[in-house]
Amino acid sequence: MIFTLTMNPCLDRYIYVDDLIVDDTIRAKKIVDYPAGKGIDVSRVIRELGGVSIAIALVGGDTGRKLEEMLDKEGVIYSSIRVPQETRMNIILESNKGQYRISMPGEKISVKKLQVVLEVLQALVREKDVVVVSGSLPKGVAAEFYTGIIFTLKQWGATVYFDADGDKLKAGLIGQPDYIKPNLHEFQRLIGKHVSTREEIISEAKKIIDIHELQGILLTLGGEGAYLITKEKVLFTKTIKVNVKSAVGAGDSFLAGFVFKKAEDASDEEALRWANAAGTAAVMTPGTRLCRKADVERLIDRIEVERIE
């Protein structure tokens, strides 16, 4: 079974307007809500691709209930950990001049609820299950929370994929996940320096793999493609050109495609092809609508995977 853990989910509210004019009434043309949070996005994509996963998330208040209703509508299985705090909402203003993203802070979560997260995982996760741990943490929760969660999941015999940034990524690595999925900016923050050549990227990635005993690093480069780097080999897949509507959720779709196919015992090459197809299909949809299965299937045959090493 595949599980995803989202500690700080949100509802993304897209408000479409013509222009933002100071001191004038601005009338919304359309409002669209999407359930969001990195782990939730991964579960949504796995469902879209025909797979099954269980999204574990901390949710609360009316916004949390709406998020659950939207997951119900999409057919995503979830296990909610109810909290008294209202689930946060992000506001995205889409205008003729561009997009404005207003990210709302989450509320503090009690230590008792953090313990419930561990108890729920213990009740559900079994040896050889897959757990995707990703995203930000609620206000006041130390990055080291991810260290403990990942270490515990590994002790239980689960395969762990980890996707976070900054101090959370560094802390989670101490727990020794199997795979991490940074983009280039996150990777450079992790290693503390800029890398520009293929040789530099591969060399620094292998250092991280050796130090933290990872199975591999999925490194996305936006429009430049993506790598799967392991101890034994380096695979690269180019980005294919499509009509880009929104890059939001492309990384989560990429990770979901890889996890979905690896859970079916696909080869690394095949899983990377599906990851690329899912990530590319996600940019073809507006907002955080993520990828569509039909688009992924149309793209698959156009995607090539090259073995570098």
C-alpha atoms as one frame of an Amber mdcrd trajectory, in Angstrom:
protein
   0.000   0.000   0.000   1.081   3.571  -0.672   0.536   6.204   2.016   1.157
   9.938   1.862   1.665  12.181   4.883   0.731  15.870   4.715   1.386  17.695
   7.956   0.355  21.166   6.754  -2.387  20.800   4.105  -4.306  23.705   2.666
  -7.106  24.703   0.361  -5.913  26.633  -2.688  -8.484  29.248  -3.746  -7.916
  30.630  -7.246  -9.633  33.980  -7.871  -9.658  35.060 -11.504  -9.808  38.832
 -12.169  -8.992  41.117 -15.082  -6.744  43.638 -13.350  -5.728  44.635  -9.825
  -6.505  48.343  -9.417  -5.692  50.194  -6.191  -8.719  51.665  -4.361 -11.186
  50.287  -6.894 -13.740  47.492  -6.678 -12.336  44.371  -8.326 -14.920  41.848
  -9.421 -13.952  38.188  -9.547 -14.754  36.445 -12.826 -14.406  32.964 -11.375
 -13.401  31.245  -8.131 -12.037  27.690  -8.119 -10.930  25.716  -5.056  -8.458
  22.828  -5.021  -7.410  20.494  -2.170  -3.680  21.028  -1.723  -0.553  20.103
   0.176   2.295  18.098  -1.325   1.322  14.678  -0.001  -2.332  15.213  -0.845
  -1.304  16.170  -4.383   0.686  12.938  -4.688  -2.358  10.905  -3.616  -4.595
  12.809  -6.053  -2.248  12.017  -8.941  -1.919   8.349  -7.995  -5.721   8.144
  -7.991  -5.895   9.860 -11.386  -3.381   7.391 -12.814  -5.491   4.465 -11.620
  -3.619   3.610  -8.439  -4.630   3.466  -4.794  -3.098   5.352  -1.898  -4.207
   6.636   1.487  -3.652  10.325   2.218  -2.955  10.970   5.896  -3.352  14.639
   6.836  -4.013  16.984   9.735  -7.277  18.804   8.971  -9.580  21.054  10.949
 -12.549  23.398  10.827 -14.845  24.187   7.911 -11.933  24.423   5.486 -10.765
  20.972   6.540 -14.236  19.533   5.970 -14.386  21.118   2.527 -10.988  19.637
   1.708 -12.283  16.193   2.706 -15.402  16.639   0.577 -13.270  17.506  -2.440
 -11.096  14.423  -1.897 -14.285  12.356  -1.656 -15.401  13.771  -4.997 -12.070
  12.810  -6.599 -12.206   9.320  -5.100  -9.078   9.798  -2.993  -8.952   7.605
   0.114  -7.862   9.526   3.197  -7.324   9.146   6.903  -7.863  12.490   8.602
  -6.363  13.465  11.913  -8.800  16.085  13.172  -7.357  19.140  14.893  -9.215
  22.096  16.471  -7.322  24.586  14.306  -8.749  25.686  10.964  -6.974  24.250
   7.923  -5.176  27.084   6.166  -6.191  28.556   2.835  -3.912  29.991   0.159
  -5.235  32.732  -2.106  -4.022  32.868  -5.690  -5.063  35.916  -7.722  -4.903
  35.248 -11.447  -4.931  38.490 -13.470  -4.068  39.645 -16.980  -0.666  40.747
 -15.700   0.251  37.554 -13.894  -0.316  35.495 -10.790  -0.181  36.688  -7.184
   0.128  34.001  -4.515  -0.799  34.757  -0.905   0.265  31.905   1.366  -1.500
  31.837   4.725   0.293  30.601   7.843  -1.008  27.540   9.629  -1.887  27.423
  13.319   0.171  25.730  16.028  -0.487  22.033  16.570  -0.345  20.456  20.008
   2.256  17.875  20.956  -0.617  15.478  21.653  -1.756  15.683  18.023   1.780
  15.089  16.807   1.798  11.892  18.829  -1.487  10.903  17.174   0.246  11.176
  13.782   2.740   8.540  14.889  -0.036   6.347  16.301  -2.024   6.496  13.054
   1.056   5.592  11.019   1.778   2.700  13.379  -1.779   1.422  12.982  -1.726
   1.585   9.176   1.801   1.087   7.847   3.184  -2.405   7.420   6.525  -3.791
   6.278   7.199  -3.159   2.557   4.539  -0.422   2.371   5.488   2.864   0.689
   5.181   6.192   2.513   5.590   9.582   0.847   6.467  12.216   3.451   6.392
  15.705   2.000   5.736  19.391   2.454   5.982  21.991   5.162   5.264  21.600
   8.865   2.687  23.440  10.994   3.785  26.505  12.875   5.928  25.675  15.900
   6.793  22.124  14.818  10.562  21.657  14.662  12.165  20.308  11.502  13.488
  17.390  13.579   9.936  16.022  13.658  10.673  14.660  10.193  13.855  13.001
  11.459  11.876  10.941  13.943   8.999  10.085  11.621  11.255   8.917   8.795
  13.566   6.952  11.110  10.553   5.204  12.665   9.026   4.339   9.285  12.347
   2.867   8.184  12.515   0.773  11.362   9.102  -0.641  10.456  10.415  -1.742
   7.055   8.639   0.868   4.918  10.095   2.457   1.784  10.169   6.217   2.347
  10.138   8.995  -0.258  10.842  12.455   1.164  10.173  15.848  -0.427  10.857
  18.987   1.579  13.072  22.070   1.568  15.622  23.865   3.709  16.065  22.785
   7.300  13.231  20.252   6.949  15.055  18.468   4.131  18.294  18.427   6.104
  16.544  17.107   9.214  14.623  14.455   7.297  17.810  13.172   5.692  19.130
  12.251   9.129  16.260   9.737   9.337  17.671   8.110   6.155  14.748   7.988
   3.718  15.098   5.810   0.626  14.584   8.599  -1.910  14.467  12.383  -1.857
  12.982  14.586  -4.582  14.426  18.098  -4.570  14.243  20.543  -7.430  17.500
  22.251  -8.412  16.987  25.233  -6.072  16.248  22.955  -3.117  19.221  20.768
  -3.996  21.562  23.762  -4.092  20.279  24.950  -0.719  20.917  21.452   0.630
  24.548  21.301  -0.533  25.167  24.980   0.172  26.465  25.960  -3.249  25.557
  26.579  -6.872  26.009  23.788  -9.396  25.677  24.298 -13.133  27.221  21.340
 -14.943  26.072  17.742 -15.189  29.325  16.557 -13.613  28.870  18.845 -10.601
  25.255  17.774 -10.093  26.046  14.051 -10.240  29.121  14.386  -8.012  27.260
  16.320  -5.292  24.237  14.005  -5.482  26.407  10.922  -4.990  27.998  12.511
  -1.931  24.532  12.955  -0.412  23.604   9.367  -1.331  26.757   8.004   0.344
  26.473  10.128   3.476  22.793   9.374   4.115  22.656   5.876   2.612  19.905
   6.740   0.143  18.682   4.502  -2.633  18.444   7.482  -4.934  17.765  11.134
  -5.633  15.058  12.306  -8.013  16.286  15.745  -9.093  13.960  17.895 -11.201
  15.363  20.764 -13.265  12.143  22.395 -14.448  12.279  22.936 -18.193  15.702
  21.296 -18.423  14.631  17.757 -17.511  15.186  15.467 -14.536  17.660  12.948
 -13.099  17.406   9.731 -11.176  20.760   9.320  -9.477  21.647   6.164  -7.541
  24.901   4.518  -6.472  24.802   2.228  -9.499  23.554   4.492 -12.286  22.469
   7.908 -13.463  19.372   8.305 -15.651  18.318  11.519 -17.372  15.060  12.438
 -19.074  14.514  15.589 -21.105  11.530  17.885 -20.747   9.281  17.818 -23.783
   7.650  21.001 -25.071   3.957  21.469 -24.304   1.599  24.406 -23.809   2.289
  25.499 -20.221  -0.713  26.762 -18.236   0.544  26.382 -14.650   3.672  24.841
 -13.160   2.019  24.424  -9.756   2.020  20.784  -8.673   4.358  19.577 -11.418
   6.922  18.314  -8.907   4.282  16.465  -6.900   2.913  14.909 -10.095   6.446
  13.856 -11.080   6.999  12.157  -7.730   3.578  10.498  -7.849   4.264   9.041
 -11.282   7.549   7.544 -10.101   6.128   6.153  -6.846   3.076   4.721  -8.628
   5.120   2.779 -11.170   7.821   1.616  -8.715   5.060   0.215  -6.505   4.063
  -1.872  -9.533   7.656  -3.187  -9.744   8.476  -1.154 -12.854  12.123  -0.579
 -13.752  13.801   2.692 -12.814  13.731   3.687 -16.477  10.006   3.052 -16.851
   9.191   4.775 -13.559  11.203   7.827 -14.621   9.324   7.963 -17.936   6.012
   7.984 -16.078   7.317  10.605 -13.662   8.293  12.870 -16.561   4.957  12.310
 -18.297   2.971  13.084 -15.140   5.014  16.185 -14.346   4.727  17.437 -17.920
   0.988  16.738 -18.051   0.537  18.757 -14.846   1.816  21.976 -16.462  -0.801
  21.564 -19.190  -3.637  22.146 -16.697  -4.591  25.434 -14.979  -4.355  26.094
 -11.263  -3.512  23.087  -9.151  -5.627  20.717 -11.209  -2.579  18.462 -11.575
  -2.232  15.956 -14.410  -4.864  14.092 -16.392  -4.390  10.403 -17.123  -5.256
  10.851 -20.797  -2.521  13.488 -21.186   0.014  11.269 -19.417  -0.763   8.352
 -21.709  -0.444  10.557 -24.786   2.947  11.850 -23.643   4.555   8.539 -22.638
   5.714   7.544 -26.119   7.415  10.918 -26.618   9.588  10.608 -23.529  13.114
   9.243 -23.685  15.300   8.128 -20.797  19.071   8.228 -21.266  21.545   6.342
 -19.113  24.470   8.658 -18.306  26.403   6.243 -16.105
